[in-house]
Amino acid sequence: MKLRHLARLALLGAAMLLPSAAGFAQSTPIRFIVGLAPGGAVDPYARIIAEHMAKTLGRAIIVENRPGATGNISAQFIIDAPADGQLIWVGTQALTEINPSVFSNLRWKIDDFQPLIKGVQAPLVFVAHPSVPAANFAEFLTWTKANRGKLSYSSYTPGTPSHFLGFQLNEKFDLDLTHVPYRGSGLQTNGLIAGHSLFGFAQVNTSAPQYAAGMLKAFGITSAQRWPAMKDVPTFAELGHSEFTTRVWFGLLMKAGTAPDIVARLTEAATAAHNDPEVRSKLEAQGYEVTGETGPQLLPDIKTQLDRWARIVKAAGFSSDDRGSTR
């Protein structure tokens, strides 16, 4: 009897040490950690989803930007914290699928995270300043080849799909372009509008309004089919260059090892947010496709894309040492 009593006490003590959904319902705010500078494409997504999830969970959610080392500071911040469900990483394609191939000294790996949901995805669009003397992609190539060694392409951050698609463009057509990296999609778009950089692969949600207003030209988009927000822009597959087909995504992840009931509760709240018609309408208005693909589906997809981007990073000869002052 004594042994049975002691065993029950031991189990009770162990249960009290484990975070659970019951202990999760507390007054301290949950924090959404964004690894990029404020004002970029990730921020609106994070804030829209955080607002809805806060209502579902009955808890405040704070969106907190922790930029640096192209998202790795935010990733490490999550990994160094307890696995108690209080921190949610707003991950992106670049942070999860590309950074592991770029940084040789990372202290985290994708298996350190528990994906909750792939929230939205969107293609990139190849845009140019109105001063570029071309009406379509073929004319752009003709102009660029006539000015080999004189031009540059921009990216919203080095080591991202924006950067590597530009690298592929440069290599495939032998354009002799210089890479000009920015520190966020908003900054890249502003640079393109001002003519500080003349062309580059940009986020749809930051560039589509500028294209509609006539402040940018658009020569091609990286989706498999034409994108609803830019229906008159041809896909690269239509142009005969399907190797430029890709989509970037944003989603929510947390530290691996978080109690299953907490993961389930947060996944439920995240799914409800992405399924809400009003939320979907807001996100679609920004040019996103809402996917709602949850963790069990998302992790294998990330690992498959890790291999793809590793090959491109290797071909580009790019490493974290090339980032310079953009950190």
C-alpha positions as CSV (number, residue, x, y, z in Angstrom):
1,M,0.0,0.0,0.0
2,K,2.8,2.4,0.9
3,L,4.6,1.6,-2.4
4,R,1.3,2.2,-4.3
5,H,0.8,5.5,-2.5
6,L,4.4,6.6,-3.2
7,A,4.0,5.7,-6.8
8,R,0.8,7.8,-7.1
9,L,2.6,10.8,-5.5
10,A,5.5,10.4,-7.9
11,L,3.2,10.4,-10.9
12,L,1.3,13.5,-9.5
13,G,4.6,15.3,-9.0
14,A,5.8,14.5,-12.5
15,A,2.5,15.7,-13.9
16,M,2.8,19.0,-12.0
17,L,6.2,19.6,-13.6
18,L,4.9,19.1,-17.2
19,P,3.3,22.1,-19.0
20,S,-0.2,21.3,-20.0
21,A,-3.3,23.0,-21.5
22,A,-4.6,23.6,-18.0
23,G,-1.4,25.4,-17.0
24,F,-1.3,27.1,-20.4
25,A,-4.4,29.1,-19.8
26,Q,-2.8,31.9,-17.9
27,S,-2.8,35.7,-18.0
28,T,0.7,36.3,-19.4
29,P,0.7,37.1,-23.1
30,I,1.8,34.7,-25.8
31,R,4.5,36.1,-28.0
32,F,4.7,35.8,-31.8
33,I,8.4,36.1,-32.6
34,V,9.1,37.6,-36.1
35,G,12.7,37.2,-37.2
36,L,12.6,40.1,-39.7
37,A,12.5,43.9,-39.5
38,P,9.2,45.6,-39.0
39,G,7.3,46.8,-42.1
40,G,7.9,43.8,-44.2
41,A,5.5,41.2,-45.7
42,V,5.5,39.0,-42.6
43,D,4.2,41.6,-40.2
44,P,0.6,42.0,-41.5
45,Y,0.2,38.2,-41.6
46,A,1.4,37.8,-38.1
47,R,-0.8,40.5,-36.7
48,I,-4.0,39.3,-38.5
49,I,-3.5,35.8,-37.2
50,A,-2.5,36.9,-33.7
51,E,-5.6,39.0,-33.3
52,H,-7.9,36.1,-34.2
53,M,-6.0,33.5,-32.1
54,A,-6.0,35.8,-29.1
55,K,-9.8,35.8,-29.2
56,T,-10.0,32.0,-29.5
57,L,-7.6,31.4,-26.7
58,G,-8.8,34.2,-24.4
59,R,-5.3,35.5,-24.1
60,A,-3.3,38.5,-25.3
61,I,-0.8,37.8,-28.1
62,I,2.0,40.2,-28.7
63,V,3.8,40.4,-32.1
64,E,7.5,41.0,-31.4
65,N,10.2,41.6,-34.0
66,R,13.6,40.2,-33.3
67,P,15.6,40.7,-36.5
68,G,19.2,39.7,-37.0
69,A,21.3,37.1,-38.8
70,T,18.5,36.7,-41.3
71,G,16.1,35.2,-38.8
72,N,18.5,33.0,-36.9
73,I,18.4,35.3,-33.8
74,S,14.7,34.7,-33.5
75,A,15.0,31.0,-34.1
76,Q,17.7,30.7,-31.4
77,F,15.6,32.8,-29.1
78,I,12.8,30.2,-29.4
79,I,15.1,27.2,-28.9
80,D,16.7,28.8,-25.8
81,A,13.3,29.3,-24.1
82,P,11.2,26.6,-22.3
83,A,8.9,24.4,-24.4
84,D,5.8,25.8,-22.7
85,G,3.8,27.2,-25.6
86,Q,4.4,30.9,-24.6
87,L,6.5,31.6,-27.7
88,I,5.5,31.0,-31.3
89,W,7.9,31.5,-34.2
90,V,6.5,33.1,-37.3
91,G,8.6,31.1,-39.7
92,T,9.1,31.6,-43.5
93,Q,10.3,29.5,-46.4
94,A,13.7,31.2,-46.3
95,L,14.2,30.8,-42.5
96,T,13.3,27.2,-42.4
97,E,14.3,25.8,-45.8
98,I,17.3,28.0,-46.9
99,N,19.1,29.2,-43.7
100,P,20.3,25.7,-42.7
101,S,22.3,25.5,-46.0
102,V,23.7,29.0,-45.7
103,F,24.9,29.1,-42.1
104,S,27.5,26.5,-41.2
105,N,27.5,27.4,-37.5
106,L,23.8,27.2,-36.7
107,R,23.0,25.9,-33.2
108,W,19.5,24.8,-34.3
109,K,18.0,22.4,-36.8
110,I,14.5,22.1,-38.2
111,D,13.8,19.1,-35.9
112,D,14.2,21.5,-33.0
113,F,10.8,23.0,-34.0
114,Q,7.2,21.7,-34.0
115,P,5.4,23.2,-37.0
116,L,1.8,24.2,-36.2
117,I,0.6,25.5,-39.6
118,K,1.7,26.8,-43.0
119,G,-0.5,29.8,-43.1
120,V,-0.2,31.5,-46.4
121,Q,1.8,31.2,-49.6
122,A,2.5,33.4,-52.5
123,P,4.8,33.6,-55.5
124,L,7.4,36.2,-56.1
125,V,7.1,38.7,-59.0
126,F,9.9,40.0,-61.1
127,V,9.4,43.8,-61.2
128,A,11.3,46.8,-62.5
129,H,11.4,50.5,-62.2
130,P,9.3,52.3,-65.0
131,S,12.5,53.7,-66.4
132,V,13.6,50.3,-67.6
133,P,13.1,50.4,-71.4
134,A,11.2,47.1,-71.8
135,A,7.5,46.1,-72.1
136,N,8.0,42.4,-71.5
137,F,10.5,39.8,-70.3
138,A,12.0,39.2,-73.7
139,E,12.7,43.0,-74.2
140,F,14.1,43.1,-70.7
141,L,16.6,40.4,-71.6
142,T,17.6,42.2,-74.8
143,W,18.2,45.5,-72.9
144,T,20.1,43.7,-70.0
145,K,22.4,41.8,-72.4
146,A,23.2,45.1,-74.2
147,N,24.3,46.5,-70.8
148,R,26.3,43.6,-69.4
149,G,28.4,44.5,-66.4
150,K,26.5,47.8,-65.8
151,L,23.4,46.6,-64.0
152,S,22.3,45.1,-60.7
153,Y,19.4,43.1,-59.3
154,S,17.9,43.6,-55.8
155,S,16.7,41.1,-53.3
156,Y,14.6,41.7,-50.1
157,T,17.3,39.9,-48.1
158,P,20.4,37.9,-49.0
159,G,20.0,34.2,-48.8
160,T,16.3,34.2,-49.6
161,P,14.4,33.0,-52.7
162,S,14.5,36.6,-53.9
163,H,18.3,36.4,-53.9
164,F,18.7,32.9,-55.4
165,L,16.1,33.4,-58.2
166,G,18.1,36.5,-59.2
167,F,21.2,34.4,-59.1
168,Q,19.5,31.8,-61.4
169,L,18.4,34.6,-63.8
170,N,21.9,36.0,-63.9
171,E,23.5,32.6,-64.5
172,K,21.0,31.3,-67.1
173,F,21.1,34.3,-69.3
174,D,24.8,35.3,-68.6
175,L,23.8,38.9,-67.7
176,D,26.8,39.8,-65.4
177,L,24.5,41.4,-62.8
178,T,25.6,42.6,-59.3
179,H,23.5,41.6,-56.3
180,V,22.1,44.4,-54.2
181,P,20.5,43.1,-51.0
182,Y,18.0,44.9,-48.8
183,R,17.0,44.2,-45.2
184,G,13.3,43.6,-45.8
185,S,10.7,43.4,-48.5
186,G,9.3,46.8,-47.8
187,L,12.7,48.4,-48.1
188,Q,13.3,46.5,-51.4
189,T,10.0,47.7,-52.8
190,N,10.8,51.3,-51.8
191,G,14.2,51.1,-53.4
192,L,12.6,49.8,-56.6
193,I,10.0,52.6,-56.6
194,A,12.7,55.2,-56.0
195,G,15.0,53.8,-58.7
196,H,17.8,53.0,-56.3
197,S,17.6,49.5,-57.7
198,L,16.1,48.9,-61.1
199,F,14.7,45.3,-60.9
200,G,14.4,42.2,-58.8
201,F,12.2,39.4,-57.5
202,A,9.9,40.9,-54.9
203,Q,7.1,39.9,-52.6
204,V,3.7,40.1,-54.2
205,N,2.0,41.8,-51.3
206,T,4.4,44.7,-51.2
207,S,4.8,45.1,-55.0
208,A,1.3,44.4,-56.4
209,P,-0.2,47.7,-55.2
210,Q,2.7,49.6,-56.7
211,Y,2.3,47.7,-59.9
212,A,-1.4,48.5,-60.0
213,A,-0.6,52.2,-59.4
214,G,1.9,52.2,-62.3
215,M,4.9,52.7,-60.1
216,L,6.5,49.4,-61.1
217,K,6.5,47.2,-64.2
218,A,6.1,43.4,-63.8
219,F,7.6,41.0,-66.3
220,G,6.9,37.6,-64.8
221,I,5.6,35.8,-61.8
222,T,6.8,32.6,-60.1
223,S,3.4,30.8,-59.6
224,A,2.4,27.8,-61.5
225,Q,-0.7,29.6,-62.8
226,R,-1.4,33.3,-63.1
227,W,-1.9,34.9,-59.8
228,P,-5.3,36.5,-58.9
229,A,-3.8,39.7,-57.6
230,M,-1.8,40.2,-60.9
231,K,-3.8,38.4,-63.5
232,D,-2.2,40.1,-66.5
233,V,1.4,39.2,-65.5
234,P,2.6,36.0,-67.3
235,T,4.1,33.1,-65.3
236,F,7.7,32.2,-65.9
237,A,6.4,28.8,-67.1
238,E,4.4,30.5,-69.8
239,L,7.5,32.4,-70.8
240,G,9.3,29.0,-71.2
241,H,11.3,29.2,-67.9
242,S,9.6,26.9,-65.5
243,E,12.7,26.5,-63.3
244,F,11.7,29.9,-61.8
245,T,8.5,28.5,-60.4
246,T,8.3,28.7,-56.7
247,R,6.2,30.1,-53.8
248,V,7.3,31.6,-50.5
249,W,5.3,30.8,-47.4
250,F,4.7,32.1,-43.8
251,G,3.5,30.0,-41.0
252,L,3.7,29.2,-37.3
253,L,6.1,26.9,-35.5
254,M,7.1,26.3,-31.8
255,K,9.8,24.6,-29.9
256,A,9.8,20.8,-30.2
257,G,9.0,19.0,-27.0
258,T,6.0,21.2,-26.1
259,A,3.3,19.2,-24.4
260,P,0.9,17.6,-27.0
261,D,-2.2,19.1,-25.5
262,I,-0.7,22.6,-25.8
263,V,0.3,21.9,-29.4
264,A,-3.2,20.6,-30.1
265,R,-4.8,23.7,-28.6
266,L,-2.6,26.1,-30.5
267,T,-3.1,24.2,-33.7
268,E,-6.8,24.3,-33.2
269,A,-6.7,28.1,-32.7
270,A,-4.4,28.6,-35.7
271,T,-6.6,26.5,-37.9
272,A,-9.7,28.5,-36.8
273,A,-8.0,31.7,-37.6
274,H,-7.0,30.7,-41.1
275,N,-10.4,29.2,-41.8
276,D,-12.3,32.4,-40.7
277,P,-13.8,34.0,-43.8
278,E,-12.9,37.5,-42.6
279,V,-9.3,36.6,-42.0
280,R,-9.1,34.8,-45.3
281,S,-10.5,37.8,-47.1
282,K,-7.9,40.1,-45.5
283,L,-5.0,37.8,-46.4
284,E,-6.2,37.2,-49.9
285,A,-6.6,41.0,-50.4
286,Q,-2.9,41.2,-49.7
287,G,-2.1,38.7,-52.5
288,Y,-1.8,35.5,-50.4
289,E,-3.3,32.1,-50.9
290,V,-4.4,30.7,-47.5
291,T,-3.3,27.1,-47.2
292,G,-3.8,26.0,-43.6
293,E,-1.5,23.0,-44.0
294,T,-0.9,21.7,-40.5
295,G,2.3,20.4,-38.8
296,P,2.2,16.7,-39.7
297,Q,2.0,17.7,-43.4
298,L,4.3,20.7,-43.2
299,L,7.5,19.1,-41.6
300,P,8.1,16.6,-44.5
301,D,7.5,19.4,-47.0
302,I,10.2,21.6,-45.3
303,K,12.7,18.7,-45.4
304,T,12.1,18.1,-49.1
305,Q,12.6,21.7,-49.9
306,L,15.7,21.8,-47.7
307,D,17.4,19.5,-50.3
308,R,16.2,21.6,-53.2
309,W,17.6,24.9,-51.8
310,A,20.8,23.2,-50.6
311,R,21.6,22.5,-54.3
312,I,20.9,26.1,-55.3
313,V,22.9,27.5,-52.4
314,K,25.9,25.3,-53.3
315,A,25.7,26.3,-57.0
316,A,25.7,30.0,-56.0
317,G,28.7,29.5,-53.7
318,F,26.9,31.5,-51.1
319,S,27.6,31.4,-47.4
320,S,26.8,33.4,-44.3
321,D,30.1,35.3,-44.8
322,D,28.6,36.9,-47.9
323,R,25.9,38.7,-45.9
324,G,28.2,41.4,-44.7
325,S,26.4,44.5,-43.3
326,T,22.9,43.1,-44.0
327,R,22.8,41.3,-40.7
